[in-house]
């Protein structure tokens, strides 16, 4: 694997934290039980003494078998009594055992020298988090999205106003997030700058990450720059620890600001490979761009355009640049609520 030492170190620290939490949680449960039943604490001490006595009996001579059998029967009787006390309080049978997040490896990350699936998931999640660390994921939520910036007058050559259209876009994005799965549709957020594409992209990413999905969010320039840098790192292999593999495997990839990247042969071919790989694997992707179809066709080759137009469902953002409205001092009354209609 090609995860960096820093990623492995972060994963080990997280596993250590989980083990410590399990131990502290057990001590807390023991304290609760013993406060309710002093007899339970006494039994636990007696069981510990029988274990010590059994160890001594092994080296005690000819009658060790009889001693061990007697200690076993005593230990079993004490354990049954303790289990009865635990049951009387409606506590689970394993109340006095360590509760691990991963029962397979007991939060050590490996089983018989082989990496546990929980460790693999942890390494991926830490990698996702670090890729997303430069994105303001916590700053844009559905609750902070306001429809009051969108005009309520019908648009030219349309019976709908920007407010009505964006209300449906907002509702669609929330529903997309709530019903997200590996078979969800891939989307193209398209519209002029400052209309909420980045805000709703970040809101989708934030909620899905909170729900436990593996999401990578990045602007096109940042993502392509990172991939370009890794392509010239000859000491790094292209397996599951690489950015290339992570963006291929994640549950949802969101590429923001497509079209603002510096166009090179590398960026164009890499972009095609990213989209094509996810389309072949039927993995959803969300792309946002300020460019219209004609501008996309002018900037990218036919293969990329075919993938974008043919494989992504278009979601059009309309209205007047919200950033300019804010600079002029316009303030929303409250976070907007959307209609229940679907696009």
C-alpha positions as CSV (number, residue, x, y, z in Angstrom):
1,X,0.0,0.0,0.0
2,X,1.1,3.6,-0.5
3,X,-0.5,5.4,2.3
4,X,2.0,7.9,3.8
5,X,3.6,7.3,7.2
6,X,1.6,10.2,8.5
7,X,-1.7,8.5,7.5
8,X,-0.7,5.3,9.2
9,X,0.4,7.2,12.3
10,X,-2.9,9.0,12.5
11,X,-4.8,5.7,12.1
12,X,-2.7,4.1,14.9
13,X,-3.5,7.0,17.2
14,X,-7.2,6.7,16.4
15,X,-7.1,2.9,17.2
16,X,-5.3,3.7,20.5
17,X,-7.9,6.3,21.3
18,X,-10.6,3.7,20.6
19,X,-9.0,1.1,22.9
20,X,-8.6,3.7,25.7
21,X,-12.2,4.7,25.3
22,X,-13.3,1.0,25.6
23,X,-11.3,0.7,28.8
24,X,-12.7,3.9,30.3
25,X,-16.2,2.9,29.3
26,X,-15.8,-0.5,31.0
27,X,-14.6,1.1,34.2
28,X,-17.6,3.4,34.2
29,X,-19.9,0.5,33.8
30,X,-18.2,-1.4,36.6
31,X,-18.6,1.6,38.9
32,X,-22.3,1.7,38.1
33,X,-22.8,-2.0,38.8
34,X,-20.8,-2.0,42.0
35,X,-22.6,1.0,43.3
36,X,-25.9,-0.8,42.9
37,X,-24.6,-4.2,44.1
38,X,-21.6,-4.4,46.5
39,X,-22.0,-8.2,46.2
40,X,-21.0,-8.0,42.5
41,X,-17.7,-6.2,43.4
42,X,-17.1,-8.9,46.1
43,X,-17.7,-11.7,43.6
44,X,-15.3,-10.1,41.0
45,X,-12.6,-10.0,43.7
46,X,-13.3,-13.7,44.6
47,X,-13.1,-14.7,40.9
48,X,-9.7,-13.0,40.6
49,X,-8.5,-14.9,43.7
50,X,-9.6,-18.3,42.3
51,X,-7.6,-17.5,39.1
52,X,-4.5,-16.9,41.2
53,X,-5.2,-20.0,43.2
54,X,-5.6,-22.1,40.0
55,X,-2.2,-20.8,38.8
56,X,-0.6,-21.9,42.0
57,X,-2.4,-25.3,42.0
58,X,-0.7,-26.2,38.7
59,X,2.6,-26.5,40.5
60,X,1.2,-27.9,43.8
61,X,2.0,-31.6,43.3
62,X,0.0,-34.8,43.0
63,X,-3.4,-33.5,44.1
64,X,-3.4,-30.6,41.6
65,X,-6.1,-32.1,39.5
66,X,-8.6,-32.2,42.4
67,X,-7.7,-28.6,43.4
68,X,-8.1,-27.4,39.9
69,X,-11.5,-29.1,39.6
70,X,-12.6,-27.6,42.9
71,X,-11.5,-24.1,41.9
72,X,-13.2,-24.5,38.5
73,X,-16.5,-25.4,40.1
74,X,-16.1,-22.5,42.6
75,X,-15.3,-20.1,39.7
76,X,-18.3,-21.3,37.7
77,X,-20.6,-20.8,40.7
78,X,-19.3,-17.3,41.3
79,X,-19.6,-16.4,37.6
80,X,-23.2,-17.7,37.5
81,X,-24.1,-15.6,40.5
82,X,-22.5,-12.5,39.0
83,X,-24.3,-13.1,35.7
84,X,-27.6,-13.3,37.7
85,X,-26.9,-9.9,39.3
86,X,-26.1,-8.3,35.9
87,X,-29.3,-9.8,34.5
88,X,-31.4,-8.5,37.4
89,X,-30.5,-4.9,36.4
90,X,-31.4,-5.6,32.8
91,X,-27.8,-5.1,31.7
92,X,-26.5,-7.0,28.7
93,X,-24.7,-10.3,29.3
94,X,-21.3,-8.8,28.2
95,X,-21.7,-5.8,30.6
96,X,-18.3,-6.5,32.2
97,X,-16.4,-7.0,29.0
98,X,-14.6,-4.5,26.8
99,X,-16.9,-3.2,24.1
100,X,-14.7,-2.7,21.0
101,X,-15.7,-0.7,17.9
102,X,-14.3,-3.6,15.8
103,X,-15.0,-6.9,17.4
104,X,-12.8,-8.7,14.8
105,X,-9.5,-7.2,15.7
106,X,-10.5,-5.6,19.1
107,X,-9.4,-2.2,17.7
108,X,-5.8,-3.2,17.1
109,X,-6.1,-3.0,13.3
110,X,-4.8,-6.4,12.4
111,X,-5.8,-10.1,12.7
112,X,-3.0,-12.6,12.8
113,X,-0.6,-10.2,11.1
114,X,-3.1,-9.2,8.4
115,X,-4.7,-5.8,8.2
116,X,-8.3,-5.7,9.4
117,X,-11.0,-4.3,7.3
118,X,-11.6,-1.6,10.0
119,X,-8.0,-0.4,9.5
120,X,-8.4,-0.2,5.7
121,X,-11.6,1.9,6.2
122,X,-9.9,4.1,8.7
123,X,-6.9,4.7,6.4
124,X,-9.3,5.7,3.6
125,X,-11.4,7.9,5.8
126,X,-8.3,9.8,7.1
127,X,-7.1,10.2,3.5
128,X,-10.6,11.6,2.5
129,X,-10.5,14.0,5.5
130,X,-7.1,15.3,4.6
131,X,-8.1,15.8,0.9
132,X,-11.1,17.7,2.1
133,X,-9.3,19.7,4.8
134,X,-8.8,22.7,2.6
135,X,-12.5,22.9,1.7
136,X,-14.8,25.0,3.9
137,X,-17.2,22.1,4.4
138,X,-18.5,23.4,7.7
139,X,-19.3,26.9,6.3
140,X,-22.0,26.0,3.8
141,X,-25.1,24.0,4.9
142,X,-28.6,23.5,3.7
143,X,-29.8,25.5,6.7
144,X,-27.7,28.5,5.8
145,X,-28.9,28.6,2.2
146,X,-31.3,31.4,1.6
147,X,-33.8,31.7,-1.3
148,X,-34.3,35.4,-0.5
149,X,-31.5,36.4,-2.9
150,X,-33.4,35.0,-5.9
151,X,-35.9,37.3,-7.7
152,X,-39.6,36.4,-7.7
153,X,-40.3,38.0,-11.0
154,X,-40.7,35.5,-13.9
155,X,-37.6,35.2,-16.1
156,X,-37.7,36.4,-19.7
157,X,-39.3,33.7,-22.0
158,X,-40.3,31.7,-18.9
159,X,-43.3,31.5,-16.6
160,X,-41.0,30.7,-13.7
161,X,-39.1,33.1,-11.5
162,X,-35.5,32.5,-10.3
163,X,-36.9,32.0,-6.9
164,X,-39.2,29.2,-8.0
165,X,-36.5,27.5,-10.1
166,X,-33.9,27.7,-7.2
167,X,-36.5,26.5,-4.8
168,X,-36.8,23.3,-6.8
169,X,-33.0,23.0,-7.1
170,X,-32.7,23.4,-3.3
171,X,-35.4,20.7,-2.7
172,X,-33.8,18.4,-5.3
173,X,-30.3,18.7,-3.6
174,X,-31.8,17.9,-0.2
175,X,-33.6,14.9,-1.5
176,X,-30.5,13.8,-3.4
177,X,-28.6,13.9,-0.1
178,X,-31.2,12.1,1.9
179,X,-31.7,9.3,-0.6
180,X,-28.0,9.0,-1.6
181,X,-26.6,5.6,-2.6
182,X,-24.0,4.1,-4.8
183,X,-26.6,4.1,-7.6
184,X,-27.4,7.8,-7.3
185,X,-27.4,10.0,-10.4
186,X,-24.3,12.0,-11.4
187,X,-25.0,15.7,-11.7
188,X,-23.7,18.8,-13.5
189,X,-24.3,22.0,-11.6
190,X,-24.3,24.7,-14.2
191,X,-24.8,28.5,-14.1
192,X,-23.1,31.9,-13.8
193,X,-20.8,32.7,-10.8
194,X,-22.3,33.4,-7.4
195,X,-25.6,31.5,-7.8
196,X,-25.1,28.9,-5.0
197,X,-23.4,26.0,-6.9
198,X,-20.5,25.8,-4.4
199,X,-22.8,26.3,-1.4
200,X,-25.1,23.4,-2.3
201,X,-22.2,21.2,-3.3
202,X,-20.6,21.8,0.1
203,X,-23.9,21.2,1.8
204,X,-24.3,17.8,0.1
205,X,-20.7,16.9,0.9
206,X,-21.0,17.9,4.6
207,X,-24.2,15.9,5.2
208,X,-23.0,12.8,3.4
209,X,-19.7,12.8,5.3
210,X,-21.7,13.2,8.5
211,X,-23.7,10.2,7.5
212,X,-20.6,8.1,7.0
213,X,-20.1,8.2,3.3
214,X,-16.7,8.5,1.7
215,X,-16.8,11.9,0.0
216,X,-14.0,13.8,-1.7
217,X,-14.7,17.5,-2.4
218,X,-12.1,19.6,-4.3
219,X,-11.9,22.4,-6.8
220,X,-10.8,21.3,-10.3
221,X,-7.5,23.4,-10.0
222,X,-6.6,22.0,-6.6
223,X,-7.4,18.4,-7.5
224,X,-5.5,18.4,-10.8
225,X,-2.5,20.2,-9.2
226,X,-2.3,17.4,-6.6
227,X,-2.6,14.7,-9.2
228,X,0.0,16.3,-11.3
229,X,2.4,16.5,-8.3
230,X,1.8,12.8,-7.5
231,X,2.4,11.8,-11.1
232,X,6.0,12.9,-10.8
233,X,6.5,11.4,-7.4
234,X,8.3,8.2,-8.6
235,X,8.6,6.8,-5.1
236,X,4.8,6.6,-4.7
237,X,3.0,3.7,-6.2
238,X,-0.5,4.0,-7.7
239,X,-2.6,1.8,-5.4
240,X,-5.3,2.4,-2.8
241,X,-3.3,5.1,-0.9
242,X,-2.9,7.4,-3.9
243,X,-5.2,10.3,-4.6
244,X,-6.0,8.8,-8.0
245,X,-7.3,5.6,-6.4
246,X,-9.1,7.4,-3.6
247,X,-11.1,9.5,-6.1
248,X,-11.9,6.4,-8.1
249,X,-13.1,4.5,-5.0
250,X,-14.9,7.1,-2.9
251,X,-18.7,7.0,-2.6
252,X,-19.1,10.5,-4.1
253,X,-16.6,12.7,-5.9
254,X,-17.5,16.5,-6.1
255,X,-15.4,18.6,-8.5
256,X,-16.1,22.3,-8.1
257,X,-15.2,25.1,-10.5
258,X,-14.6,23.0,-13.5
259,X,-13.1,25.3,-16.2
260,X,-11.0,27.4,-13.9
261,X,-8.1,25.0,-14.1
262,X,-5.1,25.7,-16.3
263,X,-5.5,23.6,-19.4
264,X,-2.7,21.2,-20.3
265,X,-2.5,17.9,-22.0
266,X,-2.1,16.3,-18.5
267,X,-5.1,18.1,-17.0
268,X,-7.4,17.2,-20.0
269,X,-6.4,13.6,-20.1
270,X,-6.6,13.3,-16.3
271,X,-10.0,14.9,-16.1
272,X,-11.3,12.5,-18.8
273,X,-9.8,9.5,-16.9
274,X,-11.5,10.6,-13.6
275,X,-14.9,11.0,-15.2
276,X,-14.6,7.9,-17.4
277,X,-13.4,5.7,-14.5
278,X,-16.3,6.6,-12.3
279,X,-18.8,6.3,-15.1
280,X,-17.6,2.8,-15.9
281,X,-17.8,1.8,-12.2
282,X,-21.3,3.4,-11.9
283,X,-20.1,5.7,-9.1
284,X,-21.7,9.1,-8.8
285,X,-19.9,12.4,-9.4
286,X,-21.0,16.0,-9.1
287,X,-19.4,18.6,-11.3
288,X,-20.1,22.3,-10.9
289,X,-19.0,24.9,-13.6
290,X,-19.6,28.5,-14.5
291,X,-19.3,27.6,-18.2
292,X,-22.3,27.0,-20.5
293,X,-22.4,24.1,-22.9
294,X,-20.9,26.2,-25.8
295,X,-18.0,27.3,-23.5
296,X,-17.4,23.7,-22.3
297,X,-17.3,22.5,-25.9
298,X,-14.7,25.2,-26.7
299,X,-12.5,24.3,-23.7
300,X,-12.6,20.5,-23.7
301,X,-12.3,17.8,-26.3
302,X,-15.2,15.8,-27.7
303,X,-14.5,12.8,-25.4
304,X,-14.9,14.8,-22.2
305,X,-17.9,16.7,-23.5
306,X,-19.5,13.4,-24.5
307,X,-19.1,12.1,-21.0
308,X,-20.2,15.2,-19.2
309,X,-23.3,15.8,-21.4
310,X,-24.2,12.2,-21.9
311,X,-23.6,10.9,-18.3
312,X,-24.4,13.7,-16.0
313,X,-27.9,15.2,-15.3
314,X,-27.9,18.9,-15.7
315,X,-29.0,21.1,-12.8
316,X,-29.3,24.7,-13.9
317,X,-28.7,27.6,-11.4
318,X,-30.2,30.9,-12.2
319,X,-30.5,34.4,-10.7
320,X,-28.3,37.4,-9.9
321,X,-24.8,37.0,-8.4
322,X,-25.3,36.6,-4.7
323,X,-21.8,37.8,-3.8
324,X,-22.5,41.1,-5.6
325,X,-25.8,41.4,-3.8
326,X,-24.0,40.9,-0.5
327,X,-21.4,43.5,-1.4
328,X,-24.2,46.0,-2.0
329,X,-25.5,45.2,1.4
330,X,-28.6,43.1,0.7
331,X,-29.4,40.7,3.5
332,X,-31.7,37.7,3.5
333,X,-34.7,37.6,5.8
334,X,-34.1,34.0,6.8
335,X,-32.9,30.7,5.4
336,X,-35.1,29.8,2.5
337,X,-37.5,26.9,2.4
338,X,-38.1,25.2,-0.9
339,X,-41.1,23.7,-2.6
340,X,-41.6,20.0,-2.6
341,X,-41.5,19.7,-6.4
342,X,-38.8,17.7,-8.1
343,X,-36.8,18.9,-11.0
